[in-house]
Amino acid sequence: MMSLTLMTITILLIAAIFANSEIKNIENRIDLEIFLNENVTEEQTDLLQSAINNTVAVKEMDYITKEQAVERYKMIYGDNDTLINYIEQENPLKESIVIKTTEPDDLEKVNDLISSDDFKDMVFNSSYSRNRGIIMRLIGIIDFIEKSGILIGLLFVVIAVSVVFSTVRIAIYSRKDEIEIMKLVGATDWFVHAPFLIESALYGIFAALLSTLFVAGIFYFITAAASSYLGVAADLWYLYFMQYVVFMVIFQVLLGLSISVSSAFVAIRRHL
C-alpha cells in the first residue's frame, strides 16, 4: 500500500512538472498582433509602442511593415501561387505590431489599451480574441491538474496512514507479552518503542525503492509506446529518467519515512 501511494504521488508530480513545462512552452509562443490602419504615421506608431512598454512588461515587440507581412504570408502559403501572385500585386496586408509579454495575462491589458479612446482610431484589428481563448484553456488545464493531483494524492496518503497505523497496532497487541516482560525488567520507553519505529522506517524505505522501480517501468513502457506510434526518439526515456531519478528516489524515501514513521509514532502513543 505504501509503494502504491508513493508511486501514485510521484507519477502525479512528474505529470504536473511535464504539463507545466509544456504549458510554459505554449505560453512563450503566445503573442498579440495589432493590425494598424493605413493612415497611421510613424510618430503615432512610436507613441503606441511607448504606451505598451509603459503599461506591461514586454518580452518582445516587433514592427511588421507591409513588405515584411508579404514575406511572412509567402512562408505560410508559399505553395498557393494564385494567392501569392495576388498578394504581390495588390498587397492588402496591414502593417502590424507583434507583442509578447512576460505574463500572458498582460495581453488583456494591452487589448484594453488599444481599445481606449487614445488609440482605437489607429487600430484596425487584433488577434486578442484568439489568444484569450488559448490562455483561458491553459489556466483551466493547470487548475485541473493541480486540484485533481492534490485530491488523489491526499486520498492515497490517508489510506497509507490507515494501513500503517493498523499494522503497528496489530504488532503491538501480538507482542504484548514480550513488551510486558521488557517493562518488568526495567526497559525504557525508547527501548520498547524503537523496534516499531525502525520497522516502520524500513517499510517506508523499501516501499520507496519498490515504487521507484514501478515508476521507471511505467515510464519505460510509455516512452516505448510513444516511440512506436509518435516517432519520439528512443533515448527519451533515458534522458528524462536519468535527469529526475535522484530527485525521485530522495523524494520518495523522505515521503515514505514521513508517512510510515509518523503513523507508527501515533499508533505507539495511543496503544503502547
Sequence and secondary structure as in RCSB ss.txt:
>XXXX:A:sequence
MMSLTLMTITILLIAAIFANSEIKNIENRIDLEIFLNENVTEEQTDLLQSAINNTVAVKEMDYITKEQAVERYKM
IYGDNDTLINYIEQENPLKESIVIKTTEPDDLEKVNDLISSDDFKDMVFNSSYSRNRGIIMRLIGIIDFIEKSGI
LIGLLFVVIAVSVVFSTVRIAIYSRKDEIEIMKLVGATDWFVHAPFLIESALYGIFAALLSTLFVAGIFYFITAA
ASSYLGVAADLWYLYFMQYVVFMVIFQVLLGLSISVSSAFVAIRRHL
>XXXX:A:secstr
 HHHHHHHHHHHHHHHHHHHHHHHHHHHH  EEEEE TT  HHHHHHHHHHHHHHS EEEEEEE HHHHHHHHHH
HSTT HHHHHHHHHH     EEEEEESSGGGHHHHHHHHTSTTTTTTEEEESHHHHHHHHHHHHHHHHHHHHHHH
HHHHHHHHHHHHHHHHHHHHHHHHTHHHHHHHHHTT  HHHHHHHHHHHHHHHHHHHHHHHHHHHHHHHHHHHHH
HHHHT   TTHHHHHHHHHHHHHHHHHHHHHHHHHHHHHHHHHHHH 
